[in-house]
């Protein structure tokens, strides 16, 4: 009888070795301060924390906000505004008045 060679453990279709997804830079329930840089197709503001896209309702580019993470998925997160700061345009106006 022939000896069967082993080429390591068998892997199922679609499986990858090790940790499939890198740890996310945000956690559900935590608060972060961000600057809104873009608008999504749905009209939400977009911010990024260490490259992870975060969608935030009721914001627009130029806003500075304190946000709370609601959901985290593989490629993005969703958050809600906890506290809205000054926009860049507002802060420039106050600088000019002084």
C-alpha positions in Angstrom: 0.0 0.0 0.0 1.2 3.5 -0.9 2.0 6.0 1.8 -0.2 9.1 1.5 1.6 12.4 1.6 0.4 15.2 3.8 0.6 18.8 2.7 -0.6 20.4 5.8 -4.1 20.7 7.3 -7.1 20.6 4.9 -8.8 23.9 4.3 -12.4 24.4 3.3 -13.5 26.6 0.5 -13.5 30.2 1.4 -11.5 29.9 4.6 -8.4 31.9 5.2 -5.8 31.2 7.8 -5.3 33.3 10.9 -7.3 36.3 11.9 -9.6 37.1 8.9 -10.2 40.8 9.7 -7.9 43.3 11.3 -9.0 44.9 14.5 -11.1 48.0 14.0 -9.8 51.4 15.3 -13.3 52.2 16.8 -15.6 50.4 19.3 -19.4 50.4 19.6 -20.5 52.8 22.3 -17.3 54.9 22.5 -17.2 58.6 21.6 -14.7 60.2 19.2 -14.1 63.7 17.9 -14.0 63.9 14.1 -14.0 66.4 11.3 -16.5 65.7 8.5 -14.7 65.7 5.1 -17.2 64.4 2.6 -20.9 63.7 1.9 -22.2 60.2 1.1 -24.6 59.4 -1.7 -27.4 59.2 1.0 -26.5 62.7 2.3 -24.7 61.6 5.4 -21.4 63.1 6.5 -18.3 61.0 6.1 -15.3 61.1 8.5 -12.4 58.7 8.8 -10.6 57.3 11.9 -7.3 55.6 11.0 -8.7 55.0 7.5 -12.0 53.4 8.6 -15.0 55.2 6.9 -17.6 56.5 9.4 -21.1 57.6 8.2 -22.7 60.3 10.4 -26.3 61.5 9.9 -27.2 65.2 10.1 -23.7 66.5 9.3 -22.0 68.2 6.4 -18.4 68.7 5.2 -16.5 71.2 7.4 -18.4 70.2 10.6 -16.5 69.2 13.7 -18.5 66.8 15.9 -18.3 64.5 18.9 -19.8 61.2 17.7 -20.9 57.9 19.3 -20.4 54.7 17.3 -23.6 52.7 16.8 -22.5 49.9 14.5 -19.2 48.6 13.1 -19.0 46.4 10.0 -16.2 45.0 8.0 -15.5 48.1 5.9 -17.3 51.0 7.7 -19.0 52.2 10.8 -22.1 54.3 11.6 -22.4 56.9 14.3 -24.7 59.5 15.7 -23.8 63.1 16.8 -23.4 63.6 20.5 -22.2 67.2 20.4 -21.7 69.5 17.4 -18.7 71.8 17.5 -18.0 74.9 15.3 -17.6 74.5 11.6 -14.5 75.7 10.0 -16.4 78.6 8.4 -17.8 79.7 11.7 -14.4 79.7 13.4 -12.9 81.7 10.6 -15.7 84.3 10.9 -15.0 84.7 14.7 -11.3 85.1 14.0 -11.9 87.9 11.4 -14.2 89.8 13.8 -11.6 90.0 16.6 
